[in-house]
Amino acid sequence: MKVYGIYLAIMICAVLLISGVSAQNVDNPVRYTVTPATNLTLPDIIRPMTQSTITQSQINLYSTYISPGTSSLTTDLNWGNPSNSLSLTIIAPDETLGPYYDASDGTLNGRIDLMVTNPGGSLTPGTWEFEVYGNHVQGPQIYNFLTY
C-alpha cells in the first residue's frame, strides 16, 4: 500500500509540473507555446517594470500592445516570497493562456518568468492583457511585473 501512495504522489507532481511548463490550446490554430524564460534578462535600466501590491483574491490587470511581426513576448512576475501564491493569466487577442503559477517556469521561488512564442510565425498583433491574481496571499504582497 505504501508503494501505491508513493506512486500516486509522483504522478500528481509530474502532472502538475508538466502542465505548468507548456500550454497549448488545441482548439485554436495559433497554438502559442509558453516556456520558462529564466535565461532571458535585460539590464534593469531598460526593463519597463511596474511595482504594485496585491491581497488575497485581488486581481490586477495590465496590458501592452504587440506590433505586427513580433516573434516573442517575455513576462516576469516577481514577488520573491514563495510562501504566498500569485498566478498570471495571459490574454492574447485570440487566445487565453494560463493561469500560470510559481512553479510554471520550473522553479519555486516567488517568480513566474515566461516567454510566449508562436512556432507558426509571429504573435497576433494587438492589445495583450495580463491578469495577476492573489491566489493565496497573507497580508499585502509587493510584486514587480514587466513584459518585454
N, C-alpha and C positions, 0 to 999 in steps of 0.2 A: 504494500500500500504506500510506503514511503517513496518508492521509485515512481509510482504514478503521480504523486504530488509534485515531485521534483520535475518530472517531465512536463506536467501541466504548467508549472511556473515558468519553465524555459520557453515553452511555446507561446505563452501570453506575452512575455518580454520580447520575444522575436517579432511577433505580430505588431506590437506597439512601436518598436524601433524601426522596422522596415516600412510600415505605413507612414511614419512621420518624416522619413527622409526623402521620399519621392512621391509625387501625387500627379495623377493624370485623370482627366475626365474622359471616359471612353465614349460618351455620347456626343462629344464636341470635336470637330475635326482639327481645331487648333492644337490641342494636346500640349500645353505648356509643360515643361519639365522644371521642377523645383529641386535644387540641390544645395548642400551646405556651401557657404561662401567664405569660410574661415580663412582661406589663403588670400583673399582679395581685400586689401586695405588701402585706403588713401591717406595721405598725411592729414592730420587733424585740421590744419589750417584751410583745406579746401573741401572738407566734408560738410554738406548742408545738414546740420543737426538741429533737432527740436528737443527741448527738455521739458518734461511735464511730470505730473503726479497722477496716480490712479488709485482707486479704492476698490473694495470687493464689489463685483458685479457692475462696475462702471465701464462704459465704452467711450473711447476717444477715437475720433476719425481724422484721417489725414488724406491728402490727395496730391498727385503730381501728374503733369502732362507728359505723355510719351510721344515723341516725334516719330513720323514715318521713318522706317529704316533702322530703328533702334534694335540692336541684337540681344541685349540683356538688361536686366534690372536687378540691382542688389538692394536688399533691405536689411537693416540692422536694428533690432530692438534689444536694448541692453539695460537691464535693471540691476544686475550684479548680485542678486540675492536669491539663490535657488530655493530658499525656504518659502518664498512667495511664488505664485504661478500666474504668469500672464500668457495670453495667446495672441496670435497675429493671423488675421484673415486678409488675403489679398483679393481685391475685387477688380478684375480687368473688365474692359468694356464688353467682352464676350464670354467670360468665364469667371467663376469664383474658385479660388484656391485656398485650401485650409479648412479649418483652423490649424495652425502650427503651434507647437508648444516648445518648452525649453530644450528637450532632447531631440527635436526635429532636425537640428543641424549636427547631430551626432555627439553633442557634449552637454552634460547637465551642469550649467554654470551661470544661470540667470541671464541668458542671452539667446536670441533667435537670430541667426545670421544666415540669410538665404540668398540664392541667386536664381532668378527666373529666366528661362530661355525658351525659345520655340525651335525645336530641331528642324522644323519645316521651313524656317525663314525668320522673319522679323517679328517682334512683338506687335500686337494690334495697337495702332496709334489711337490716342485719345486720353481721357482722364482715367487714371487708375486710382483706386481708393484703398485705404489700409485701415483696418479696424483693430485697435488694440483693446483687449478685454481683460479686466481684472478677474481672472478665473478663481484664484484662491489667494486673497491678499489680507494680511494682518496690518491694519492701520494704513495710512497713505504710503504708497511706494513711489519713489522718484525713479524716472527712467529717461533714457535718451532714445530717440528714434530718428533714423535717417534712411534716405533712399538715394541711390546713385546708379 
